Amino acid sequence: HYDAEGKTPKGFRCVLEMKFRNKYYPEKLLEKSKLDYLMSMDKEIVKLYFVADEKGNYLFWLNEIKLPKIEKRYCPSTTLWSNKRESKEVYLLKESLASRINWND
């Protein structure tokens, strides 16, 4: 349910969900089911969401983020290049919620 685990720069255990997009979207989509799983883990674990797209890299610290309302979107059923689509509950995170943004030139 997440892509990587490790330690933060301050040595805290963390888990990381990552998305790599070929297209730029001003709001970064996070599936509610993925967030629910991460947040069900031990509260001491730092939960991070990393998005890379053609304009930059964005890091969201999920433990303390103020989430927007849930929306329904028609999305691919998996990230493994499937043509099958389904309705999913998602959060659309504004770039301003990211604590670290590196812009691609």
Backbone as CSV, one residue per row, in Angstrom:
resi,resn,N_x,N_y,N_z,CA_x,CA_y,CA_z,C_x,C_y,C_z
1,HIS,0.805,-1.203,0.000,0.000,0.000,0.000,0.846,1.265,0.000
2,TYR,2.155,1.150,0.015,3.041,2.304,-0.120,4.266,1.849,-0.892
3,ASP,5.054,2.815,-1.350,6.145,2.500,-2.268,7.518,2.364,-1.631
4,ALA,7.741,3.000,-0.496,9.066,2.937,0.126,8.938,3.216,1.614
5,GLU,9.947,2.799,2.350,10.031,3.153,3.768,11.478,3.456,4.102
6,GLY,11.669,4.227,5.140,13.022,4.608,5.526,12.997,5.501,6.735
7,LYS,13.906,6.469,6.762,14.034,7.404,7.887,14.015,8.835,7.357
8,THR,13.434,9.726,8.127,13.463,11.151,7.799,14.863,11.684,8.114
9,PRO,15.189,12.918,7.694,16.489,13.489,8.046,16.742,13.539,9.554
10,LYS,15.671,13.569,10.365,15.835,13.586,11.824,15.791,12.196,12.435
11,GLY,15.758,11.156,11.592,15.847,9.781,12.070,14.522,9.117,12.422
12,PHE,13.400,9.726,12.086,12.100,9.122,12.367,11.747,8.140,11.250
13,ARG,11.111,7.038,11.612,10.667,6.071,10.614,9.598,6.727,9.736
14,CYS,9.654,6.455,8.421,8.668,7.037,7.505,8.292,6.041,6.419
15,VAL,7.114,6.257,5.847,6.658,5.522,4.675,6.316,6.549,3.614
16,LEU,6.472,6.144,2.362,6.349,7.083,1.254,5.497,6.483,0.143
17,GLU,4.474,7.214,-0.235,3.695,6.907,-1.438,4.221,7.828,-2.524
18,MET,4.489,7.290,-3.732,5.063,8.098,-4.807,4.218,8.007,-6.068
19,LYS,4.136,9.117,-6.775,3.484,9.169,-8.082,4.395,9.920,-9.046
20,PHE,4.554,9.359,-10.234,5.352,9.976,-11.287,4.425,10.206,-12.469
21,ARG,4.196,11.457,-12.779,3.240,11.844,-13.818,3.978,12.394,-15.037
22,ASN,3.516,12.019,-16.215,4.073,12.560,-17.456,3.445,13.895,-17.804
23,LYS,2.323,14.207,-17.194,1.582,15.426,-17.485,1.460,16.252,-16.199
24,TYR,1.478,17.562,-16.347,1.344,18.463,-15.204,-0.130,18.693,-14.875
25,TYR,-0.464,18.584,-13.596,-1.775,18.958,-13.077,-1.533,19.892,-11.895
26,PRO,-2.243,21.021,-11.806,-2.005,21.963,-10.707,-2.375,21.394,-9.338
27,GLU,-3.290,20.442,-9.303,-3.633,19.774,-8.050,-3.171,18.324,-8.151
28,LYS,-2.621,17.826,-7.058,-2.035,16.491,-7.044,-3.029,15.501,-6.442
29,LEU,-3.401,14.485,-7.207,-4.417,13.521,-6.826,-3.851,12.479,-5.875
30,LEU,-4.526,12.275,-4.753,-4.169,11.241,-3.782,-5.421,10.419,-3.503
31,GLU,-5.354,9.119,-3.748,-6.502,8.253,-3.511,-6.787,8.157,-2.013
32,LYS,-8.063,8.263,-1.670,-8.479,8.179,-0.270,-8.088,6.827,0.338
33,SER,-8.245,5.757,-0.417,-7.919,4.421,0.110,-6.438,4.309,0.470
34,LYS,-5.568,4.935,-0.338,-4.130,4.907,-0.026,-3.838,5.703,1.243
35,LEU,-4.449,6.886,1.348,-4.251,7.700,2.541,-4.794,6.983,3.775
36,ASP,-5.969,6.377,3.667,-6.564,5.665,4.805,-5.624,4.574,5.305
37,TYR,-5.025,3.835,4.379,-4.101,2.779,4.794,-2.891,3.368,5.525
38,LEU,-2.298,4.394,4.954,-1.129,5.012,5.589,-1.473,5.523,6.987
39,MET,-2.619,6.189,7.101,-2.989,6.793,8.383,-3.388,5.748,9.421
40,SER,-3.690,4.513,8.988,-4.020,3.446,9.935,-2.761,2.856,10.582
41,MET,-1.610,3.202,10.033,-0.343,2.703,10.586,-0.028,3.437,11.893
42,ASP,0.917,2.933,12.631,1.354,3.538,13.892,1.479,5.044,13.744
43,LYS,0.910,5.786,14.674,0.912,7.255,14.578,2.316,7.852,14.655
44,GLU,3.284,7.106,15.142,4.667,7.599,15.226,5.377,7.564,13.876
45,ILE,4.817,6.830,12.925,5.433,6.742,11.590,5.049,7.983,10.791
46,VAL,6.040,8.607,10.183,5.803,9.781,9.342,5.315,9.296,7.974
47,LYS,4.186,9.866,7.525,3.608,9.492,6.241,3.882,10.605,5.225
48,LEU,4.485,10.240,4.096,4.865,11.208,3.070,4.250,10.833,1.732
49,TYR,3.934,11.857,0.937,3.427,11.660,-0.420,4.291,12.498,-1.350
50,PHE,4.956,11.841,-2.289,5.851,12.499,-3.230,5.246,12.421,-4.625
51,VAL,5.181,13.567,-5.306,4.682,13.614,-6.677,5.740,14.291,-7.550
52,ALA,6.080,13.638,-8.655,6.987,14.228,-9.650,6.214,14.343,-10.946
53,ASP,6.262,15.531,-11.538,5.638,15.725,-12.848,6.572,16.565,-13.702
54,GLU,6.126,16.941,-14.883,7.018,17.650,-15.804,7.432,19.026,-15.311
55,LYS,6.727,19.595,-14.343,7.083,20.927,-13.837,7.888,20.896,-12.546
56,GLY,7.854,19.790,-11.796,8.607,19.781,-10.553,8.341,18.580,-9.679
57,ASN,8.841,18.671,-8.444,8.702,17.630,-7.424,8.032,18.241,-6.202
58,TYR,7.111,17.497,-5.613,6.304,18.006,-4.506,6.308,16.968,-3.387
59,LEU,6.521,17.404,-2.148,6.528,16.500,-1.005,5.488,16.967,-0.002
60,PHE,4.545,16.085,0.294,3.482,16.384,1.249,3.699,15.554,2.507
61,TRP,3.725,16.217,3.670,3.839,15.555,4.961,2.400,15.299,5.420
62,LEU,1.936,14.082,5.287,0.517,13.768,5.460,0.052,13.757,6.914
63,ASN,0.942,13.554,7.867,0.522,13.478,9.273,-0.192,14.746,9.731
64,GLU,0.206,15.886,9.211,-0.305,17.155,9.727,-1.023,17.995,8.673
65,ILE,-1.295,17.435,7.525,-1.876,18.212,6.431,-3.383,18.433,6.658
66,LYS,-3.851,19.600,6.252,-5.290,19.885,6.283,-5.836,19.484,4.921
67,LEU,-6.603,18.399,4.908,-7.071,17.826,3.652,-8.282,18.569,3.094
68,PRO,-8.355,18.685,1.777,-9.568,19.234,1.152,-10.682,18.188,1.220
69,LYS,-11.863,18.553,0.779,-12.972,17.596,0.799,-12.720,16.494,-0.229
70,ILE,-13.308,15.348,0.025,-13.177,14.194,-0.863,-13.980,14.452,-2.131
71,GLU,-13.401,14.035,-3.262,-14.086,14.125,-4.545,-14.092,12.745,-5.180
72,LYS,-14.975,12.537,-6.124,-15.002,11.287,-6.892,-14.452,11.580,-8.278
73,ARG,-13.542,10.731,-8.728,-12.935,10.868,-10.056,-12.922,9.507,-10.743
74,TYR,-13.009,9.542,-12.030,-12.903,8.342,-12.841,-11.426,8.140,-13.130
75,CYS,-10.829,7.090,-12.564,-9.376,6.878,-12.611,-9.061,5.471,-13.117
76,PRO,-7.826,5.260,-13.588,-7.404,3.896,-13.912,-7.537,3.004,-12.677
77,SER,-7.916,1.753,-12.884,-8.102,0.844,-11.752,-6.776,0.507,-11.074
78,THR,-5.672,0.531,-11.838,-4.338,0.315,-11.276,-3.375,1.282,-11.950
79,THR,-2.173,1.375,-11.402,-1.166,2.233,-12.029,-0.322,1.452,-13.031
80,LEU,-0.650,0.184,-13.226,0.170,-0.658,-14.095,-0.350,-0.662,-15.528
81,TRP,-0.542,0.510,-16.085,-0.846,0.695,-17.498,-2.082,-0.060,-17.956
82,SER,-3.118,0.003,-17.156,-4.375,-0.652,-17.487,-5.309,0.339,-18.176
83,ASN,-6.109,-0.156,-19.095,-7.121,0.681,-19.734,-8.426,0.668,-18.950
84,LYS,-8.521,-0.196,-17.953,-9.721,-0.309,-17.137,-9.805,0.885,-16.190
85,ARG,-11.007,1.487,-16.078,-11.189,2.664,-15.231,-12.318,2.407,-14.234
86,GLU,-12.258,3.120,-13.105,-13.308,3.010,-12.099,-13.413,4.310,-11.325
87,SER,-14.548,4.497,-10.679,-14.760,5.681,-9.854,-14.037,5.491,-8.520
88,LYS,-13.259,6.493,-8.122,-12.508,6.414,-6.864,-12.698,7.697,-6.073
89,GLU,-12.638,7.570,-4.752,-12.637,8.743,-3.880,-11.203,9.242,-3.795
90,VAL,-11.031,10.538,-4.005,-9.688,11.112,-4.036,-9.669,12.464,-3.325
91,TYR,-8.460,12.873,-2.968,-8.193,14.233,-2.510,-7.390,14.914,-3.611
92,LEU,-7.706,16.169,-3.888,-6.927,16.959,-4.834,-6.125,17.975,-4.025
93,LEU,-4.840,17.684,-3.850,-3.972,18.494,-2.998,-3.390,19.662,-3.772
94,LYS,-3.544,20.855,-3.232,-2.957,22.052,-3.848,-1.441,22.014,-3.660
95,GLU,-0.730,22.524,-4.639,0.733,22.577,-4.552,1.190,23.347,-3.318
96,SER,0.413,24.322,-2.895,0.797,25.133,-1.730,0.837,24.308,-0.442
97,LEU,0.225,23.109,-0.442,0.281,22.232,0.728,1.588,21.447,0.797
98,ALA,2.333,21.440,-0.302,3.611,20.717,-0.330,4.661,21.517,0.430
99,SER,5.433,20.839,1.247,6.452,21.531,2.019,7.741,21.696,1.246
100,ARG,7.917,20.916,0.204,9.137,21.036,-0.596,8.746,20.953,-2.062
101,ILE,9.087,21.957,-2.791,8.789,21.980,-4.224,10.082,22.329,-4.949
102,ASN,10.496,21.453,-5.839,11.653,21.720,-6.696,11.144,21.843,-8.111
103,TRP,11.377,22.979,-8.723,10.898,23.225,-10.082,11.910,22.741,-11.101
104,ASN,11.401,22.055,-12.129,12.239,21.636,-13.255,12.393,22.826,-14.198
105,ASP,13.583,23.026,-14.716,13.812,24.125,-15.666,13.536,23.691,-17.080
